[in-house]
Amino acid sequence: MISNPAKFCPGCGHPIVLMMLDKVLTDLGLRDKAILGLDIGCSLLAWNYLGLNTFQTHHGRVTPTVVGYKRAKPDSISIGYTGDGGAYAIGIQNLIHAARRDEPVIILVVNNTVYAMTGGQTAPTTLQNQKTTTSPEGVLEVPFFGPELLKNIAHEDAFIARTTVNDPKTCQEYIKKAIETQKAGHFACVEFLSMCPTNWKTKGSDTLNFLENMSTVFKLGEL
Amino acid sequence: MDNNKKFITGAEVAVQACIDAGAEMMYGYPITPGTEVFTGWIGGGNKYLQTEDEIAAGFSVCGAVMAGQKTFTATAGPGHTLMQDGFSMAEGMRLPFVSIVAQRGGPSSGTVIYSQQEVTLACFGGNGEGMRIVYSPSSLEEVYLQTRLAFNYAWKYRFPSVLLTDGYMLKTRGVVDLDQFKDLENIDSYPLIKEGEVKHWRNIYTFEEELYEELEKQKKDFEKVRDEISEAEEFETTDAEVIVIAHGLVASASKQAIIELRNDNKKIGLWRPITLRPLDDKSLNKVVKGKKKILFIESSMGQCAKLVKDELDPIISIEMEYLYKPAVGIGVDEIKEFINKNI
């Protein structure tokens, strides 16, 4: 149930993830139980997109806010929604410790390789040689593999996975598994490879090619 | 000793107040001199989480109170600086965020036990306008009462609330009669987000005018409750020619100095802000009107004096002297000497 028109740019991957989330929550009859916490960045645009209870937080702080909410209301389905910068740069300390403590929250990370809201700066996930407004000569470092890092410290029953927005079926499947994991009392993190034609400066099939290339760097599947 | 009197530390008093206020959960991170509030709470078998930093503690409190849980944190110094991240969100979203802050010397890691240098941070930290309630207790009894009030006003009006104290106060052991507060009632917590009622709690706005409207409303709400919340002590002020303005433990020492100087017929009084935010401007302006001089005494370079001067009626023109000793305690003899020099 969409309550407002999307404010995302044309071609953005965010609405796909959000619609899949909405569909799964509706199918499972969990819309009332769900709370969607939003990080700052393009994620914040989801604040009134879905007819779900939401709260915005600060940049990088959606994880501890959702942790506080879930601990206070254990019967809720507590979901944090964030970009790759919020999750893996400014918010990594909080994300790591939530995973290590096996907090029963779901963190959905939309990875589009850039800080999109601020105009396409280098993120931890920017690909090698990719040019951004803060790496005009191209990025030298190897990108950050969030789910792989979390897998090393998370509980064995935690659900950690990566998929891509051009595979909506798997998006739904992983969101569903993340919810089941939370119900079983464990941590879940799903990364979605996503598109940002605005900042990638790509058109049409180039955007999809960029996304396809991402999935050769960031391995898809359950970890 | 009477049965209802206890010989306990300030930290133990604060913990008892949180329990009696109906607090259900604490998020914390160890930092001197506030750690004993955390360990005392944990030692009592209460629900808690030791977070990875003060930022996480602050935001977890924000999340918990949105779910309706009476929750709090405690911090100090550089931790208090980090806590401003969550505090600022609580201010922006009007969340009933409660924190006990134990001031230590600053800037930076400074010293670890005492100062009055976190007044500006507690009142105006973050990128906002300082719509917060800040208490400055002068005694162990006040640590108790003001912690209870911080919870009550936080949940009644949804302004973040701070008990601003220090390590001397929290580590001091004294006889406290908590029975006198037994009739104090709690304001219940309630979920800000409810199942079946779709709400979007925002802290970021698309248009400048939207935020402007929200801030105007906050300001109006804050002013509306100022008279109810703001509190000050007026001690020997009626016939006084000179008024000492001090808060917290420095006010206790000043009061003792004034009692002793009154024996020598010195016409001196004390005005003590009990709430630093909102400040009791009516009491302040009534007390200082027509007086010869104000003596500001504090363990900072005038952080409280700035708040007070900001609230003085423009028509009041009065001589002012200052005893500013940042990050050190100020004793009765030193205060007496300073007053004698300036009376």
Interface residues (C-beta under 8 A of the other chain):
Chain A: S3 D32 K33 I35 G37 I40 L44 W47 N48 G51 L52 N53 T54 F55 Q56 T57 H58 R61 T63 P64 T65 V66 V67 G68 Y69 K70 R71 A72 K73 S76 Q93 N94 I96 H97
Chain B: M25 Y27 L49 T51 E52 D53 I55 A56 A57 G58 F59 S60 V61 C62 G63 A64 V65 M66 A67 G68 Q69 T71 D85 G86 S88 M89 M93 P191 I193 K194 E195 G196 E197 V198 K199 H200 W201 R202 N203 I204
